[in-house]
């Protein structure tokens, strides 16, 4: 079987999920070509697992100081270039197209009538799941951004819908937690302002990751670091909690590792506001609509978290693909969810 796999690269969550799928597809002997879009080519990192890949610009959202900027999003998009990229993508030599919410791949497959299987958190929004901050425009974007024949949605809980658990790496549990160590990943915020806001909390050690680390800060308990897969995973492994935007994949990893979570959703981004609402509804994390030192201070002194033992969802999906992709029904999904356990964690 030869597969073409398109992955949205606007954030790192889609790429993280793609790495896990790539390992399982390789282990199953599936030949795969990968394409990435959504951000400049030179900003991708740790891509070795994909064994070579193609790139085109695609579509992305313009975000500044934690808010989606609709004007700049439209200004930076190039419909003519997007149409050209879609038309130039030749999928004739592939048996299957897999799409992780990547529009060039999805629309090229639709035009060429190639069977397309989509897997991402966004495809869960075709079902009845917690929603917040939606409007007709955002709902239309979610539906038409990357349309597929079969959309398999992922979420932290099934909500009695035919969706699957997250696709995450399943590392060993840390032997020791540093209760005052916090990982911060808020790449769309002003990094200098973020460092100064966290400076008064001197009883905690903050490891702030971003595309452009603040090189001016002088606080001994604040460490500003460039994005790095291995460095980030190392810090995440033994920290007590994470402050981040309300993206899906990072919160999923944090829940698996039993970290306390505080999210600040990107303003005017329906998926993120819905994710934050789901975390609060499920009791899996806390949220703040804007960077709020009072909320951060209260959260820092919280000593409880949730640990969720998610299965190897990627392996289930690859087996499903090799079995001919039968209809995704509640029975199959329940089989996968039967391996999930939720426990409380004391961080004291």
N, C-alpha and C positions, 0 to 999 in steps of 0.2 A: 504493500500500500504506500502510495506517495501522497503527502499532505502538504498543503500550503497553509501557513499559520500567520495571521496578522495580529499584531499586538499594539494597543494604544500606549504611547509612552509619555503622556502628559504628566502623570505622576509615577511614582516608583511601584505602586501596588500592582498594576497590571503586569509589569516586568517581573516582579517577584513571583507572581502566580505563574507566569510563563516559564520561568526557570524550573519550577517544580514539575510542570507538565512536560517540559523538554526532557527531563531526566526519565520520567516514566515512559514517554513515547520512545526514547532511545532504548530503554531496557526491553521494550516490547518489540523491538526490531522495526519500528515504523520510520520510514525516510521522510524527513521534514525540511522544508525551506521556510525561513522566517522573514517577516517584514515588520519594521517598526516605523511609527509616525508619531507626530504630536509634540516634538520639541527638537531643537537643533541637534544635528548628528553628533557633534563633539561633546555633548553633555551626557551621553550614555556611558555607563561604566560597568565593569565586571560582567561582560557579555560573553565570556568564553564558552559557557555551557551551550550556547546556540550554534556553535561550530560554523560561524559565518552567517551573515544576514544582510538583507537589503534595507534601504531606508528611503523614505520620501517624506515631504513636509506634513501632509495631511491637515488635520484640523486640531485646534486646541483652544482653550479659554485663556484670556488675558486676565491675570490676577495681580493686584497690587495692594499692599497693606491689608491682606486678609479679605479682600472683596473682589468679586468678579466685575470687571469693567466691560459692560456690553459694547460701548462705543469702540474701545480698542480691540475687542474681540472681532468685531466686524471689520475694522480697519486693517487688522493684520491678516485676515483671511483673504484668500485669493481663489474665488470660485473657478476662474478659468484654469488655474494651475491644478486645482483639485479635480476638475473634469478631465484634464489631460492625463493626470496620474491614474485615474480610474480606467480610462480608455487604453492606456499603455500597459496595464498589468495583464499579462497573458497567463491565464489559469488552465489552458487547454491540456497540459500534461499532468494534471493532478486528479487523483481519485476523490479527494475530499478537501474542503476548505474549512479551517477552524478560525474563528474570529473572536478575539478578546476586545470587543467594543471598539474595533478599528474600522473607520469609515471607508477608506480606500479599498481594502480587501472586501468588505461587506457589499459595497455597491458594485464593484467589479464582478464579484461572484453572481450577484443578482442579474446583471446585464448579460453575463455569459451562461446563465442558467446552470450554474454549478451548485451541487448540494453543499449547504453551508450549515455548520454547527457552531453556535455561539456559546461561549462560556464566560460569564463574569457576574459580578454582583448586580450590574445594571439590568440584566435580564430577569432578575427576581421582581422587578417593578411591573411586570406584566400580571402579577398576582396581587392578592390582597395582603399587603404587608404595611407596617407603620410608615406613614408619610407625613411630611411637614414642609412648609415653605413652597408648596407646589403652585403652579398656575398653568393655564393652557399652553403657554409657550414652552415651559420647562418639560411638561408632559409630552409635548410633540417632539422635542429634542430627544428625550429618552427613547421614544418609540422609533424615530426615523433616523437617528444618528448613525447607527450601524445595524440595519435590519438583517435577519438571518432566517433560515428555514426552521431550524430547531434551536430555541434559546434555552439553555440550562442556567437557571439563576442560582446564586449562592447567597447564603445569609447565616447569621449567628444562631438563628432558631428557625424551625420549619414553619411556624404560624399556621399549621394544618394546610400547607400548600405543597405542591410537588416541586420543591426546591431542595438543594443539597447543602451540606455544611461547607465551610470555607475550604479552599485549597491552600494549605500552608505546609511549610516544612515542619517536621515533628521531631525536634531535637530532644536530647535528654534533659530532664529537669535540672536546674542549677542546684548544686550541693549547698550553696550559701548565698543568701540575699543580703545586699548592703542596704539596710533599711532607709538610709538617708540619701541614697543615690537615685537621681531622677534623670531620665532621658527626655529631651525636648526636641520635637521635630515640628516646627511651624515655619516652613520655608517661604510662605507667602507673606509673612509679617516682616516689619522693619527689625532687622537683627540687632542693631544698636539699642533701640528702644526696649527690645525684649531683654537684653542683658541687664540694662539699668533697672527694669521692673523686677527682675529676679534677684538683684543684688542684696536687698535687705534680708533675704531668707538665708542667713549665714550658717544655719545649722544643717543645710542641705548642700549636696554636691550636684551641680547641673551640668549635663553633657548636651550641648546644643549643636545639632546637626543642620546644615543648610548648604545650598549651592554656593553661597558667598558668605563664609563665616565672618563675623565681626572681628577684625584684627586690632581694634582699638581698646577693647575692654581690658581692665587691669584687676579684675576680681579673682582672688585665689580659688574661690569655690565654684567658679564658672569656667567651663572649658568649651571653647567654640571650635568645632571640627568640621572639615569638609565631608561631604557624603562619601561613604565607603561601605560596601556591603559587609565586609568582614569586621571592620571596626564598629559599625553600628550594631551588628548582631552580637558582638562581644559585650558591648555596654548594655544592650537590651537584656541579655541573658541573666545578669546578676543584679540589675537595678530593682528598686521596689515599685516604681511606677513610671508612667509616661504621660507627658503633656503633648498633644498633637492635634492636627486637624482631624476631621471626622471621616477620613478615608477608610475604606473597608479593610484592606489587607493588613495594615499595621495593627489596627485594633484586634483583628483576628489572631495574629501572632501573639499579641500581648495577653489576650484571654487564654490562649493555650498555655502560656508560661506563667499564668497566675499573677499578672501585674495589675495594680490599680491604674485606672484610666481616667484622664480628664481631657475632654475634647473641646475644641473651639472650631465649629464648622465654618468653612469658607462662606462668607455672606453671599446670599442670592444664588447659591448652588444647591439645587433641590436634593440631589443625592446625599450631600453631606448633612444638610439639616434633617433629613429623614433618618440618616444613620445615627445622629446624635439623639433623636427622639427614641429610636429603637433601643439604644444602649440604656437610656434612662428608664424606659418602660420595662425592660427586662431585668433591671437592677444590676447591670454589668458595668456601669461606669457613670461618671458625672459629666456635666457640660457647662459651658459658659458661652454666651452669644458674642461677647467681646472679651479681650484680655482684661481680666479683673483680678487685682492683687488680693482682694478679700476672699474671693472664691478659691484662688490658688492657695492662700494661706490655710484655709479650712481643709482643703483637700490634702495638702501636704501632711497634715497631722492625722489623716485617716489611716487606720491600721488594718482595714479589711479589704479583701479583693476577691475575685471569682476566678477559679481555674476551670477551663473546659477542655476535656480530653477529646479533641476532634480526631476522626480517623484519617487515613490516607485517601482523601476524596479523589485525588488525581489518578490513583491506581484504579479505583472503581470506574472512572470516566474512560480511561484508556481501554479497559476490558470491555466496556459498553460499546465503544467505537469498533473494536475488533469483532464484536458479536453482531455487527450490522446496525447498531443504533436503533433498537426497538423503542416503541413509544415510552416517553418518560412519564410513568404513572406513580400514583401515591404509594403503591406497594413497594416498588423498587426504592423509592426515596426513603420510605420507612425502614427498609433493611439497612440502608446506610446510616440513618439517624439512630438506629438501635445500638450503635457502637459509641454513642456520645454520652459522656458523663459530666455533670456539673457539680463542683464542690466549692465550699467557702475556704478562704485562705486567711490566716492570721499573719500579719506582717510584723508584729511586735517582736 
